[in-house]
């Protein structure tokens, strides 16, 4: 049997280096794997310049005011993709005017998309019958709140949707959706 000498055992410095290398590698892999998960739960950052989100049509193409007004008559309420990708109604007020606010189409009761009923001149939810007036204010439950609002801005013929943070003009209260 051979006996071990002090030269056969690695020095403590070498062991510490190997432990540090192993720990660093494992930590790097773990952080690399957890970054997308942590990023998913982080709130979205506000965009710079205050330009808002570009409204998009059903095909994902940016909406232009001239193109929208050429295909939608006065009084029309049609959906675009708005903030956070939510369906948002653009209101056509006249032959050359898109309304200054949009109405989020997500029902405040169970999250159904609420269609515009032009015959009844109101939004009627197909899920449980909640009704909203032409401006999205709840007029019949079970929905507890009015539909969310968004600012609509036209800049260089592009239509932008911005967060509404002022008082809700329909109820006189602070917006519940911010």
C-alpha positions in Angstrom: 0.0 0.0 0.0 1.3 3.4 -0.9 1.1 6.2 1.5 -0.1 9.7 0.4 2.3 12.6 0.8 1.5 16.3 1.1 2.4 16.8 -2.6 -0.5 14.4 -3.7 -3.2 16.5 -2.0 -4.3 19.6 -3.9 -3.6 22.8 -2.2 -6.4 24.7 -0.5 -6.0 27.6 -3.0 -6.7 25.3 -5.9 -9.7 23.8 -4.1 -11.1 27.3 -3.5 -10.5 28.2 -7.1 -12.4 25.1 -8.4 -15.3 25.7 -5.9 -15.5 29.3 -7.0 -15.4 28.3 -10.7 -18.2 25.7 -10.2 -20.3 28.1 -8.1 -19.9 30.9 -10.7 -20.8 28.7 -13.6 -23.9 27.3 -11.8 -25.0 30.8 -10.8 -24.5 32.2 -14.3 -26.6 29.4 -15.8 -29.3 29.8 -13.1 -29.5 33.6 -13.6 -29.6 33.2 -17.4 -32.5 30.8 -17.1 -34.4 33.0 -14.6 -34.0 36.3 -16.4 -36.8 35.7 -18.9 -39.1 34.6 -16.1 -38.4 37.6 -13.9 -38.7 39.9 -17.0 -42.2 38.5 -17.7 -43.4 39.6 -14.2 -41.9 43.1 -14.4 -44.3 45.9 -15.4 -44.0 47.5 -18.8 -41.8 50.5 -18.9 -43.3 53.8 -20.1 -42.3 54.7 -23.6 -40.3 57.8 -24.2 -41.7 60.9 -25.9 -45.3 60.3 -24.9 -46.3 59.2 -28.4 -48.5 56.4 -27.1 -49.1 53.1 -28.8 -49.7 53.0 -32.5 -53.3 51.8 -33.2 -53.3 48.7 -35.4 -56.0 47.1 -37.6 -57.2 43.5 -37.5 -54.2 42.5 -39.6 -51.7 44.2 -37.3 -51.0 47.1 -39.7 -50.7 50.7 -38.3 -53.9 52.7 -38.6 -53.8 56.0 -40.5 -56.4 58.7 -40.0 -57.0 59.2 -43.7 -57.3 55.5 -44.4 -59.6 54.9 -41.4 -61.9 57.9 -42.3 -62.1 56.8 -46.0 -63.5 53.4 -44.9 -65.6 54.3 -41.8 -68.6 56.7 -42.0 -69.6 59.2 -39.3 -71.0 57.5 -36.2 -68.9 54.4 -36.8 -67.4 52.5 -33.9 -64.9 49.9 -35.0 -62.2 48.0 -33.2 -58.4 48.6 -33.4 -55.6 47.1 -31.3 -54.9 49.6 -28.6 -53.0 49.6 -25.3 -51.6 46.3 -24.2 -53.1 44.8 -27.4 -56.6 45.2 -26.0 -59.4 45.8 -28.5 -60.3 49.5 -28.5 -63.1 51.3 -30.3 -62.3 54.3 -32.5 -65.2 56.7 -32.7 -65.7 58.5 -36.0 -67.3 61.8 -35.2 -67.6 63.2 -38.7 -66.3 62.9 -42.3 -62.9 64.1 -41.2 -62.8 63.6 -37.5 -61.8 60.7 -35.3 -62.9 61.1 -31.6 -60.4 62.3 -29.0 -61.0 59.2 -26.9 -61.3 55.5 -27.5 -63.3 52.9 -25.6 -61.7 49.6 -24.4 -64.0 46.8 -25.6 -63.3 44.4 -22.6 -66.4 43.9 -20.4 -65.8 44.8 -16.8 -67.8 41.8 -15.6 -66.0 38.8 -17.0 -63.7 40.1 -19.7 -65.7 39.4 -22.8 -65.3 41.5 -25.9 -68.3 43.8 -26.0 -69.7 44.5 -29.5 -71.3 47.7 -30.6 -75.0 47.3 -31.4 -75.9 50.1 -33.8 -79.6 49.3 -33.8 -79.8 49.8 -30.0 -77.1 52.5 -30.1 -75.2 50.9 -27.3 -72.6 48.3 -26.4 -74.2 45.0 -25.4 -72.1 42.2 -23.9 -73.0 38.8 -25.3 -71.9 36.9 -22.2 -74.3 38.1 -19.5 -76.2 41.0 -21.0 -74.3 44.0 -19.5 -75.1 47.2 -21.4 -73.0 50.4 -21.9 -74.1 53.6 -23.5 -72.5 55.1 -26.6 -69.6 56.4 -24.5 -69.0 53.1 -22.7 -70.7 54.1 -19.4 -72.4 51.1 -17.8 -76.2 51.4 -17.9 -77.2 47.8 -17.0 -75.3 45.2 -15.1 -74.1 42.8 -14.0 -70.9 44.7 -15.1 -69.9 46.8 -12.1 -67.9 49.5 -14.0 -67.9 51.5 -17.2 -65.6 50.5 -20.0 -62.1 51.9 -19.8 -61.1 55.0 -21.8 -58.0 55.8 -23.8 -56.8 59.0 -25.4 -56.7 59.0 -29.2 -54.2 61.3 -30.9 -53.5 61.9 -34.6 -49.9 62.8 -35.4 -48.7 62.9 -39.0 -51.8 60.9 -40.1 -50.9 58.1 -37.6 -53.4 57.2 -34.9 -52.0 56.7 -31.4 -53.6 55.3 -28.3 -52.5 56.7 -24.9 -53.3 55.9 -21.3 -56.2 57.8 -19.8 -55.3 59.0 -16.3 -57.6 62.0 -15.8 -61.0 62.0 -14.2 -63.6 59.9 -16.1 -65.9 62.5 -17.7 -68.8 60.0 -17.7 -68.8 59.4 -13.9 -66.8 62.3 -12.5 -64.6 59.8 -10.7 -60.9 58.8 -10.9 -60.4 56.1 -13.6 -60.5 52.6 -12.1 -58.3 51.2 -14.9 -55.0 53.0 -14.0 
